[in-house]
Each structure stands twice: as structure tokens, then as C-alpha cells.
Amino acid sequence: MARRLYTLMPPSGEPSEFALASDKGLHLMSAAEANVSSGDDIVVFVPGTDVGYFEVRIPAQGAAEIRRSAAFALEDDIAVPVEEAHVAIGTVLGSGLRPVQVVDPALMEDWVGRLNAMGLKTAKLVADVSVLPAGPTAIDAGSHILMSTGEKRFAVDAALPDDALKALANASKTPLSITSAALAQRLGMSANSASSLPLLLQLAQWAETAGVLTDLRQGPFISRKQADIRLGAWRSTLILGAAAAVAFLAVVGLETWSLSRLSTVLEQNARGIYAAAYPGTPVPSTLDAALRSQEGAPAANRLAFLDATALLYEAIPAESGISIEGLRYDQQTGRLLANMVYPSYGSDADLKNTLEAKGLGVSLGDSRQQDDRVIGDLTLEAAQ
């Protein structure tokens, strides 16, 4: 019977220790004691700060449709185009939502390369934030902090200002379970859990009760072991698919010709729109590059993410009823988009005036009433 082992992705070199799961529970062992073999079931935890974790509702459908639906659901929540990111999709949760995790493909290549170098070619890559329990929890993971408010799970850099950490912790409707006294002090709370497990053992314990884990190694990063299993299960389907592909290619040829004609028409329309928007300016040969250069913020005048979030939290008066629903940062432009909740109309204008008084550029999106609160978007950037 294959052993089940857990370890952390080391900054460099070999893993320092493993957690072995058995009928007697979990216990730590050194890499030499673990003596990992190719038949072992290995889970390698990676930092949640490198993985975008979301839970979205996706209608039941085929695998390809699920992936397209997930990408469409997340296109407004990540700072890069979805097609440029690696997306891993998990199994349906009890809430009816699906875990969807987003990673930089270059980082995935680095992780897989390191696994191969460590002799862990078939190991699963699992984000540590994905195994957090459903109940409100906060745990110090060294370079980052893992939080679950009972509704959302996320990881933040440990360098985030204390005020920002407190604001995130206060989003939980019930007190967080905190084991670290140092972290509890930063959050303005008290350590209220008796657990004092090392980080690896705590993550492994949560993983043991989390059900099916979402392996980030999907699509082009799937391991050979997983590919062999899936190929055997779908062999007859693939044969039928190959036959259908022959007929499909003829249709693709016709569609490609039609799309080529449509592309020419759209290019002409786009150049006309550009000429109308920028009268007296020569229409460039590459419209997308020209628009990015005009709309992008100067590199020397961009707000860093930590500075932007700290300034935003600092500007929100205590007991004002204003809260932050979500944050999205565009690294290329240095803009921070915050989804805000206000107690009433007009509160957004007051917050805008406060931020502008600090010398920042602020713009407000449309506000809308939802139940007994007002929801609106706020964009924060360096003053032009």
C-alpha cells in the first residue's frame, strides 16, 4: 500500500522533513527517514501568496466547458488575462461551489522543475491556503499569513501592515481561531486555540480532513503518472474523438477563412474609432500598443500594492460602517481597484475626499443599492 507523505516546497535544495500519514495519525520525519520511493503518494504544499484562490459556481457540464466557464467567471478578479494564466479546477464543494486556483505558468514550470530535481516527479502541488478549514482561522506560515473568514480563504504577505491585517481579520463574522501569540497581537486579538503543531503537521492534518485536494498539476503540467491513468480511462473516447476531428478540420478551414475576413473589417473599424478619439494624431500601425502607452501610468509614479492598501485602510474611519469587499491590483499601471461597501450614499464621496487630501488619484465607479447597504468600486492610484 502506498504511503501518503506531505512536505513543504523548500526555497532551494531538498525538503528538510516530511509528515507521514498513517492509521496511527501524523508524525514528522527527516528526508532520510522518509526514504521516498516512486510508489509513494506525495503532496507538496506551495505558498498561497503565489496562488489565486477562488470559489465560483459553475453549472454541471463537460470538462472543457467547466474550464471555459471558470475562466469567464474570473476574468474580472485577476490582474492578468485569464488566457495567460494557468488555471486549476477542483471538485465541487458541499456549498455547490468549485475551487478555482490561478498560478503564473512560469512559476508552475519552476515548481515542476524543482520537483523533478528532488526526485518527486509524480508529487502533487497543493496550495496551502486550499486546505484551510471552513471555520474562521488564522495561522502564521512564516513568510505569509493564511486566513479563513468562514466565507473566504486567502493568503497575505507577512509584511502587510498591521492595520490592513486587522481589517482583513475583522471581515470574519465570528472570532478567528489563532494559535500564535505573535500573530494574535498583530491582529489585536488573543490566541484562543490550544493547538501548537508545527506548520507542516497542521497543514497535513487539515489536508487529511479536507476531502479531495486540488492538484495544481493540471493541463500541460500533469505528471506522467496522472496522464497514464487518465489515458487508460479515456482510450476508447479518444479513438472516437480522433475520427470526429477529421470531419471537424474541414469546418475549421471554412471558419478560419470567415474569421480572416471579419478581422479585416474589425481592424478598419478600430482605426476609424482611434482617429475619432484622437483627432489630429496619426493612426499607429499597432493600435493595442499605442493605447497601452497612452493609458498606462508612468513607471516612476506607480503605487506599490502594500502602500496602496495601507493608505486605503488608514483612510477608512473607525466605526464608519465602510468596509472592503475585495481588492484587485494591476501591477502594470499601479492601480488598486477596491470593491467597497458603504452604509449610505455619499460615504463614497467622503472617502474619496480623504484620499485625495493625501495626494492620491481617486475615481469612483457606479454605486448601487443592495439590501440595506451601498456597493461601489473605488480606483486608487498615484496622482498624475
N, C-alpha and C positions, 0 to 999 in steps of 0.2 A: 504494500500500500504506500502510495506517495506521501512523503512528509509535506506539511504546509509550513512554510517559513516566511517571515516578514523581516524587512530591513529598510533603512533609510538610504536615499540616494546620497552618497558621500560627495563632498566638494571635489575630491580627487582621490585617486587610489582605490583600494579595496574597502568594502564595508567593514566597519570595526566590530559589529556584532549583529546577531540575528535573534529573532524571537521565534521559538518553536511552539506550534500549537499542537496539543495532543489531548487525549481523553482526561489527562490529569490537570489540564489548564495550560497556561503560557509560562515559559521561562526563558531568560536570556542566555545566550551562549556566544562565545567568540567565533570568529570566522573559521579558525582551525577546528574548534569543537563541532561546528555545524557540518564541516566536510561536505559541502553542497555537491549533489550529483545531478545529472541531466534529467532524472526522473522526478525530482522534487518540484512541488508547486510553490513558486516563489512570488511574493508580492513586494515590489519596491515602491515605497512612498516618496512622492515628489512634492516640493513646496506648493501650497495653494496660491501663493502670490504669483506664481508663474502660470496658473491655470484659471481661466474664467469659468466660474461655476454658476449654472442657471438651472432652473426647473421650469419647464414650459409644458403646456397642454398641446398634445399633438394627436389628431384623430388616428384611429387604428387603420393602418394601410401597409403597403409593401415597404421593404427596407429603403429602396431608392426614394420613394415618396416621403417617408419619415425624415430622411436626411435633408431633402429639399425644404420640407415644412419647418424643420428646426432652423435651417439657415435663414429662412424668411422671418421667423419669429425673433431672431437675434440681431438682425441687420441694424437695428437702431440702438443696440445695447453695447456694441463693441466699437473701438476706435479705428479698426481697420476693416476693409471689405471682407465679407464672410468668405468669399471665394479664395482669399489669400491666407486664410487661417485653417488649421487642422481642427476638425470637429469630431468629437467622440460622443456617442449617444448610448445611454444606459437603458435598463429595463424599466417598465412602468412602476412607479411607487404606489404605496397604498392610497395616496391622495389623488391618484389618477394622473399626476404629472410625470414627465420623463426628465431625468438628469441629462443635461447637455453641457459638455465641457469643451472649452476652446483653448488651443495652445498654438504658439508660434511654431510653424513647421521646422524652422531651423533649430529650435530648441529640442523638438522631438528627435531630430536627427542626431543631435549631440547626446541626448539621453540614451538612445538606442545604441549609439557607438560606444558609449561608456559601459552599457550592459554587456555588449559583445566582448569588450576588453576585459571585463571582470569574469567572463565565463558564464554569464547569466543570460544566454541568448534567448531563452524562452520565458523569461520572467515577465510578469505583468507590471505595468506602470500605473499606479493609482494615486490620484491627488489626495493629500492628507485631509483637505477640507471636506472631501466627499464622504468620509466615514464619521464625521461628527454626529452625535446623537440628535434626535429631533428636539429634545428639550433644550432650554436656554443654557449655553455653556460657553466658557472662555478658557483657553489654555495657551500657555506660553510655549511656543515652538522654537525659541531661540532667536533666529533672525526675523521671525514673523509671529503674528498672533492669530489664532484660529477662533472664530466666533460663530455661534449659532443662536439666533434670537428666538427660535421656535418656529419662525416663518422663513427665514433666510439663513444660508450658510455662506461665510466669506472669510477670506484671509487678508490681513493688512500688514504692511511693513512695520516692524517693531519701532522704527524711527518716527512713526506718525506722532504728532504732538498729543499730549495727554488730554487736552480739551477735545480733540477730534475723537480720540478713543472713547472718552466718556459719552460723547454724543451718540456714537455708534452703539455703545452698550445700553444706553437709555432707550434705544429703539425697541428693546425687549419689553414685552408686557409684564413679565414676571422676572424676579431676580435671577441673575446668571449664576451657574454653578462654577466657582473659581477655586482652584487648588493652590495656586501660587500666591503667597502673601505679597510679593513684589508687584505682580500684575493686579491684584486686588487694590493695592494702594494707588496705582496709576489710574484705575477705573473709578476710584472714590468709593469702593465697596469693601466688603470683608470677605476673606477666604472662607467659604461655607461648605467645603467638601472635604471629607476625611481622606480621600484618595491621594496618594503621593507616589504613584507609579512613574517610572522613567517614561519619557515621551514615546519611545518605540513600543513599550509594553502597553501604554494607554491606547495608542493608535491601533495596535494589533487587537486589543480587547474590543474596541469599538467595531473594527472590521469583522470580527467573528460574529457579531450580532447584527451587522448591517444588511444581511441578505446578499444578493448578487452585487459584486463590486463592478464599477465601470472601469474597464481597462482602456487606457488612452491609446493603446496599440491597436488601432483600427485602420482600415483602408490601406494606404501604402506602407504603414508601419507595423502591420500584423506580423506576428512571429511565424516561423516556418511550421512550428508545432500546431498553431491555430489554423494555419492555411491548409495543412494536411487533413485536419478534422473536418473543416468546412467543405473542402473539395470532395471528400468521400460522401458527405451527406447530400451534396447537390450535383453529383456527377450526371445523373440522368437528366436533370433540369438543364444543365449546361449544354448537353448534346442537342436538346430541343431548341435551346436559345441560339446555338450556332446556326441551326437550319433557318431559324427565323431571321437571323442577322443578314443572310444573303439577300432575302427579299427587302429587308429594311434599307440596305445600302442604295438600292435603286431610288427609293423615296427620298433618301438624304440628298442624293445628287440633284434632284429637282428642287428640293427646298433650298439647297445652297445657292443655286442659280437665282432663285427668287429673293433670297436674303441679300445677295450681292446687289441686285437692282435696288432693293429697299435702302441699303446702306448708302448708295449714291444719292438718293433723294433726301435722306435724313442729313447727310453732310451738307448739301446745298441749303437746306432749311436752317441748319445750325449756323452756317456762315452768315445767312441773312439776319438771324437774331442777334449775332455778335455785332454786326455792322450797325444795327439799330440801337443796341445798348451802349456802344462806344463810338459815337459819330466822330468822323474825322480821324479815326485811328485805323491804320492798315489792318486788314484781317490776316492773322498769322496762319501759317501752314498747319500748325498743330494747335487746335483750339483748346484741348484739355490742359496742355502745359501752360498756355497763356493764362487761362482762368485761374489755375492754381497759383501762379506767380502773382496775380493781382489780388487774390483773396487771402493768400497765406500771410500770417503775421511775420514780421521780421524776426530772424533767429535770435538776435541780441535782445529782443524786447518781449520774450515769452515768459509766462508764469510757469514755474515748476509745479508739479502736481501737489507736493506736500505744502508748498507755500500757499497755493490757491485754496486748498481745503482748509488749512489753518485760518486764513483770513475770512473765509465764509463762515466757519463755525464761530469765530470770535465776534462776527458782526450780528449774530442772532442773539437778541436779548433773552436773558433767563426768564422763564415763566411767560414767554410771549405767545406760546401756542404755535410757533413756527417750527417745523421740523423738515428734515431732509429725507425724501423718499428714495432717492438713488443718485449716484454720481457717475459721470462719464467724461473721460479726459481725452482730448485729441492732442497727441504728442507733437504732431507736425505743426499745428497752429498755436499750441499753448493755451487752448481754450478749455475751460471747465464747464460742462453743462450739468446743472443740478435740477432734479425733479423735486419741486418744493410743495409743501402742504402749509396753507395759511389758515388762520382762524376766521378771516373775513377779507372781503375785497378792500384793497388799499394797503394791506400789510405788505404786499409785494413792492409797492412804490416806496414805502418807508425803508425797507431793507435795501432797495436799490440806491436810495439817497445816502444811506450809511456807508455802503461800499464805495460809492463814487467819491465820498468825502475822504476816503483813504487813497484816492488817486488811481482807482481801478476803472476799467471799462466794463459797463454792465448793460445788458439788454434783457428785456422781459418778453417771454412768449405769451401766447393767449392764455388767459385764466378761465377756468370752468368750475362750476359748482358740482360737487359730488357728495351726496348725502348732506352732512352738516359741516362740510369743510370745503375749502377752495384749493384747487390744484393748478399749478402753473410751472413753467420752465424758466430758469434763470441762467444766462450765459455770462461767465466771468472771464476777463482777460486783462492783460496789461494795457494801460491807457496808451492810445495811439499818439 
